[in-house]
Amino acid sequence: MPLLGKKIFDGVVVASEPKEENSKPFVISHTQEVFYCEAEFKERLKLYEKDIWTCQCTGHGSLTHQNATESEKDCREK
């Protein structure tokens, strides 16, 4: 799990219930987090797109959350 600063970021989201019956869920593809509130979704996505994440395995920093996740996956596979 990528580090935010020097701490593990617990990105678990308790999905809020849809406000409407046919409410479209918003999903962050690389984490599979589900949001029913577009504002919360955009806020989390903006955080993940910042170059503030660190790969826990290699210590490489200045990565996006997705890049840090991929770096950890590659490192663990090796």
C-alpha positions in Angstrom: 0.0 0.0 0.0 1.5 3.3 -1.0 2.7 5.7 1.7 1.4 9.3 2.0 4.2 11.1 3.8 5.7 8.3 5.9 2.4 6.8 6.9 0.2 4.1 5.3 -2.8 5.7 3.8 -6.0 3.9 4.7 -8.1 4.7 1.7 -11.0 2.5 2.6 -14.2 4.2 1.9 -17.4 3.2 3.4 -19.6 3.7 0.3 -22.5 5.9 1.1 -25.9 4.7 0.0 -27.1 5.9 -3.3 -29.5 8.9 -2.9 -31.6 7.8 -5.8 -32.6 4.4 -6.9 -30.7 4.6 -10.3 -27.8 6.5 -8.9 -24.6 6.0 -10.9 -21.6 4.8 -8.8 -18.2 6.5 -9.3 -15.3 4.0 -9.2 -11.6 4.7 -9.0 -10.3 2.0 -11.3 -6.9 1.2 -9.7 -8.3 0.9 -6.1 -11.9 -0.2 -6.9 -13.2 2.4 -4.4 -16.9 3.1 -5.0 -18.4 6.5 -4.4 -22.0 7.6 -4.8 -21.2 11.3 -4.2 -19.4 12.9 -7.1 -17.8 15.5 -5.0 -16.2 12.9 -2.7 -15.1 10.9 -5.7 -13.4 14.0 -7.3 -11.7 14.9 -4.0 -10.2 11.4 -3.6 -9.2 11.3 -7.3 -7.5 14.7 -7.0 -5.5 13.4 -4.0 -4.5 10.2 -5.9 -3.3 12.3 -8.9 -0.8 14.4 -6.8 2.9 13.4 -6.9 3.1 13.0 -3.2 3.0 9.2 -2.9 5.9 6.8 -2.0 6.4 3.2 -3.0 6.5 1.3 0.3 8.9 -1.4 -1.2 11.4 0.7 -2.9 11.2 4.1 -1.1 10.8 5.9 -4.4 8.8 9.1 -3.9 7.1 11.8 -5.9 4.8 9.4 -7.5 1.0 9.4 -8.1 -0.9 6.8 -6.1 -1.4 4.7 -9.2 2.4 4.8 -10.0 3.3 3.9 -6.4 0.8 1.0 -6.5 2.2 -0.3 -9.7 5.8 0.1 -8.4 4.9 -2.0 -5.3 3.2 -4.6 -7.5 6.3 -4.9 -9.7 8.7 -5.0 -6.7 6.7 -7.8 -5.1 6.5 -9.8 -8.3 10.3 -9.7 -8.5 
